Amino acid sequence: MRARCAIGLFLVGLTIVLATAKYEEALSAPLLEAVETEAVAEYAAEEEQTEDAGEISDLLQTEAKPYGLNVGQTRKSCGQRKQEVVELLRAFGAAKLLAKESPHFGVQDRTTTQLISTWEGKYKTAVAEHAFYCTQTDAELEEIAAAVRIKQKLAVEVATKAGVAAAKAAIKKKRKMAEQLHKKHVEKNTKEVGEKKRRRQWAQDQTDKIASEANQKNLARLRKLPQITRHLYGKVLDATTGQALSGCKIKTSCLFKTTSTSSRKSGMFTLSDGITGPAGRQCDLFISKEGYAPSSYPITVIKSETDSEFRFGMLFPEVTDNKKYRFVLQYGANPDNLDAHVLVPTGKTSWVDLAEAALSDDNSAQGQIKYGHLGSGAASPFTTVDHTARRFGPEAITVHQTNDGSYHFFVVNAAQSYTTPLQFRKSKARAFLYQGNQLLKTVAINSAAGDATQIWDVFVLNCMKAVCSLKTRNEFVGKPPMPNKP
């Protein structure tokens, strides 16, 4: 079997050699030219009219690698290309002859078809390169190169536009995604805020419910306690002049009852059963009049031998300057003379005492404090004592313009030569501090801290560049407040 295959292969090889020699002898120069022309025409008819820009570019580059050459070799001449066409045509013809004649010798070679295809492709490529490089002028080649460059430029422009469009599309997509994420975040945040708000509201409702229930229980308990009922009599005065004010609205708000009335021409008013409730509870007294800053303070319900109680009310006229501070003092009949004082800062280490009467030498803080009597609103110290009075008051002081430093408001028992500190504590004195038309704070002397003395330290107003902060002292002191003590 092996011997027969060897004999067959030998016959095939011999046939190829004989055919090749015969083919070369028969291929005269005119016939070769005709074959070449026919091959080129056949290739041109079969080849598509449009070619890839990259392949044409490779053909136009002088440094490109031509068919059959290695890197570093020179480009083929037209004679070399022609010779290559002839050699490839011979190889192509030999492959076809082999495929045609091998069956006559009983040899079935499946590779002949692949050989024909391979040599045909190489042959056509060589013919095309020969036609491209050797049948066209330099001008035609330059024209082709220019066309290729234009095509490449257009391709670059198209690619650039496509890239810009793609970038815009990507940005648009990212923006849309960002908007969607933001929308989801906002919706989530809104939902969480709403949920927190609902939880807070629920907690507040529960707290209010518990507080209301506790308050109702406490009110029920307080109703069972012994109730005290007393009449309230009083008089309303202008804090700056001491004149009686008529037509004032008077109201007391107690635990279980609210009573209202108006002041008469004399400034007097009467609230029948105006003070009610269990002992120790408080009723709030409200006094108001058009053109005046309203005033209010608490009245404690106490058991007494009498069925009535008397109270004064002091009203300041309304002002348009909300930066003004006003201090007013009201008190009872005993002691019959209390003086309201204010220490006004006039420098880093100097103060002016404004009041009806000066402090004693022992209380002058070693010369740091000078007595300014009733003061001045248009010039330093920009503070005035507006009204002084004996028995009941009012004593009124206005700070028209604040200086940098600490203002000390305090009250001195001017009748201390014939009254005791305990009587001073029981004087029913009450101090009020207003800013503009707003009542900032009110305190009663019977709530002052410390053992009773003849000086009641009430408020400290710390100011810097017209911005002030209030501190309530409400304590008995042995000496007037030290100016350097905040």
ChimeraX attribute file (.defattr): number of C-alpha atoms within 10 A of each C-alpha:
attribute: neighborCount
match mode: 1-to-1
recipient: residues
	/A:1	5
	/A:2	7
	/A:3	7
	/A:4	9
	/A:5	11
	/A:6	11
	/A:7	11
	/A:8	17
	/A:9	15
	/A:10	11
	/A:11	15
	/A:12	20
	/A:13	13
	/A:14	12
	/A:15	17
	/A:16	18
	/A:17	13
	/A:18	12
	/A:19	18
	/A:20	19
	/A:21	12
	/A:22	11
	/A:23	15
	/A:24	12
	/A:25	9
	/A:26	11
	/A:27	14
	/A:28	11
	/A:29	9
	/A:30	9
	/A:31	11
	/A:32	15
	/A:33	13
	/A:34	12
	/A:35	15
	/A:36	17
	/A:37	13
	/A:38	12
	/A:39	18
	/A:40	20
	/A:41	14
	/A:42	12
	/A:43	17
	/A:44	15
	/A:45	10
	/A:46	9
	/A:47	12
	/A:48	8
	/A:49	7
	/A:50	6
	/A:51	9
	/A:52	8
	/A:53	14
	/A:54	11
	/A:55	9
	/A:56	13
	/A:57	15
	/A:58	13
	/A:59	16
	/A:60	17
	/A:61	11
	/A:62	10
	/A:63	13
	/A:64	17
	/A:65	16
	/A:66	17
	/A:67	14
	/A:68	8
	/A:69	12
	/A:70	10
	/A:71	9
	/A:72	9
	/A:73	11
	/A:74	13
	/A:75	14
	/A:76	16
	/A:77	12
	/A:78	15
	/A:79	11
	/A:80	12
	/A:81	19
	/A:82	19
	/A:83	13
	/A:84	20
	/A:85	23
	/A:86	20
	/A:87	13
	/A:88	21
	/A:89	23
	/A:90	19
	/A:91	19
	/A:92	21
	/A:93	18
	/A:94	23
	/A:95	24
	/A:96	18
	/A:97	18
	/A:98	23
	/A:99	20
	/A:100	11
	/A:101	15
	/A:102	20
	/A:103	12
	/A:104	9
	/A:105	12
	/A:106	11
	/A:107	16
	/A:108	12
	/A:109	13
	/A:110	9
	/A:111	10
	/A:112	17
	/A:113	13
	/A:114	11
	/A:115	18
	/A:116	19
	/A:117	14
	/A:118	13
	/A:119	20
	/A:120	19
	/A:121	15
	/A:122	18
	/A:123	24
	/A:124	20
	/A:125	17
	/A:126	23
	/A:127	25
	/A:128	19
	/A:129	19
	/A:130	22
	/A:131	16
	/A:132	15
	/A:133	17
	/A:134	15
	/A:135	11
	/A:136	11
	/A:137	11
	/A:138	11
	/A:139	9
	/A:140	12
	/A:141	14
	/A:142	12
	/A:143	12
	/A:144	15
	/A:145	17
	/A:146	12
	/A:147	13
	/A:148	18
	/A:149	14
	/A:150	12
	/A:151	13
	/A:152	15
	/A:153	12
	/A:154	12
	/A:155	13
	/A:156	12
	/A:157	12
	/A:158	12
	/A:159	12
	/A:160	12
	/A:161	12
	/A:162	12
	/A:163	12
	/A:164	12
	/A:165	12
	/A:166	12
	/A:167	12
	/A:168	12
	/A:169	12
	/A:170	12
	/A:171	12
	/A:172	12
	/A:173	12
	/A:174	12
	/A:175	12
	/A:176	12
	/A:177	12
	/A:178	12
	/A:179	12
	/A:180	12
	/A:181	12
	/A:182	12
	/A:183	12
	/A:184	12
	/A:185	12
	/A:186	12
	/A:187	12
	/A:188	12
	/A:189	12
	/A:190	12
	/A:191	12
	/A:192	12
	/A:193	12
	/A:194	12
	/A:195	12
	/A:196	12
	/A:197	12
	/A:198	12
	/A:199	12
	/A:200	12
	/A:201	12
	/A:202	12
	/A:203	12
	/A:204	12
	/A:205	12
	/A:206	12
	/A:207	12
	/A:208	13
	/A:209	12
	/A:210	12
	/A:211	12
	/A:212	12
	/A:213	12
	/A:214	12
	/A:215	13
	/A:216	12
	/A:217	12
	/A:218	12
	/A:219	14
	/A:220	11
	/A:221	10
	/A:222	17
	/A:223	14
	/A:224	10
	/A:225	12
	/A:226	10
	/A:227	13
	/A:228	18
	/A:229	19
	/A:230	20
	/A:231	16
	/A:232	19
	/A:233	16
	/A:234	16
	/A:235	20
	/A:236	27
	/A:237	22
	/A:238	19
	/A:239	26
	/A:240	20
	/A:241	15
	/A:242	20
	/A:243	14
	/A:244	18
	/A:245	20
	/A:246	18
	/A:247	18
	/A:248	25
	/A:249	17
	/A:250	22
	/A:251	20
	/A:252	24
	/A:253	19
	/A:254	22
	/A:255	16
	/A:256	12
	/A:257	13
	/A:258	15
	/A:259	16
	/A:260	15
	/A:261	16
	/A:262	19
	/A:263	21
	/A:264	16
	/A:265	12
	/A:266	14
	/A:267	20
	/A:268	21
	/A:269	24
	/A:270	19
	/A:271	20
	/A:272	15
	/A:273	17
	/A:274	24
	/A:275	29
	/A:276	25
	/A:277	23
	/A:278	21
	/A:279	16
	/A:280	12
	/A:281	16
	/A:282	19
	/A:283	23
	/A:284	16
	/A:285	22
	/A:286	17
	/A:287	21
	/A:288	20
	/A:289	19
	/A:290	11
	/A:291	11
	/A:292	17
	/A:293	19
	/A:294	20
	/A:295	20
	/A:296	20
	/A:297	19
	/A:298	17
	/A:299	18
	/A:300	16
	/A:301	20
	/A:302	17
	/A:303	14
	/A:304	10
	/A:305	6
	/A:306	8
	/A:307	13
	/A:308	17
	/A:309	15
	/A:310	12
	/A:311	18
	/A:312	18
	/A:313	27
	/A:314	30
	/A:315	24
	/A:316	23
	/A:317	16
	/A:318	15
	/A:319	14
	/A:320	8
	/A:321	12
	/A:322	13
	/A:323	18
	/A:324	17
	/A:325	22
	/A:326	25
	/A:327	27
	/A:328	26
	/A:329	26
	/A:330	26
	/A:331	26
	/A:332	21
	/A:333	13
	/A:334	18
	/A:335	25
	/A:336	18
	/A:337	19
	/A:338	31
	/A:339	23
	/A:340	28
	/A:341	27
	/A:342	24
	/A:343	26
	/A:344	30
	/A:345	24
	/A:346	17
	/A:347	11
	/A:348	11
	/A:349	11
	/A:350	15
	/A:351	26
	/A:352	23
	/A:353	24
	/A:354	26
	/A:355	27
	/A:356	19
	/A:357	16
	/A:358	16
	/A:359	18
	/A:360	8
	/A:361	10
	/A:362	9
	/A:363	15
	/A:364	17
	/A:365	17
	/A:366	9
	/A:367	10
	/A:368	13
	/A:369	22
	/A:370	18
	/A:371	16
	/A:372	21
	/A:373	16
	/A:374	18
	/A:375	23
	/A:376	17
	/A:377	15
	/A:378	11
	/A:379	10
	/A:380	14
	/A:381	22
	/A:382	17
	/A:383	28
	/A:384	22
	/A:385	26
	/A:386	20
	/A:387	21
	/A:388	23
	/A:389	17
	/A:390	18
	/A:391	15
	/A:392	23
	/A:393	27
	/A:394	30
	/A:395	29
	/A:396	30
	/A:397	28
	/A:398	24
	/A:399	23
	/A:400	20
	/A:401	17
	/A:402	24
	/A:403	23
	/A:404	17
	/A:405	22
	/A:406	25
	/A:407	24
	/A:408	26
	/A:409	26
	/A:410	26
	/A:411	23
	/A:412	22
	/A:413	23
	/A:414	20
	/A:415	16
	/A:416	17
	/A:417	7
	/A:418	7
	/A:419	15
	/A:420	16
	/A:421	17
	/A:422	13
	/A:423	16
	/A:424	28
	/A:425	23
	/A:426	16
	/A:427	23
	/A:428	18
	/A:429	23
	/A:430	18
	/A:431	25
	/A:432	22
	/A:433	23
	/A:434	21
	/A:435	18
	/A:436	19
	/A:437	21
	/A:438	15
	/A:439	17
	/A:440	13
	/A:441	17
	/A:442	20
	/A:443	19
	/A:444	20
	/A:445	23
	/A:446	17
	/A:447	11
	/A:448	17
	/A:449	14
	/A:450	10
	/A:451	12
	/A:452	21
	/A:453	20
	/A:454	23
	/A:455	24
	/A:456	28
	/A:457	24
	/A:458	25
	/A:459	24
	/A:460	23
	/A:461	19
	/A:462	19
	/A:463	17
	/A:464	12
	/A:465	9
	/A:466	11
	/A:467	12
	/A:468	17
	/A:469	10
	/A:470	15
	/A:471	13
	/A:472	14
	/A:473	17
	/A:474	21
	/A:475	20
	/A:476	23
	/A:477	17
	/A:478	13
	/A:479	16
	/A:480	23
	/A:481	20
	/A:482	14
	/A:483	21
	/A:484	13
	/A:485	8
	/A:486	13
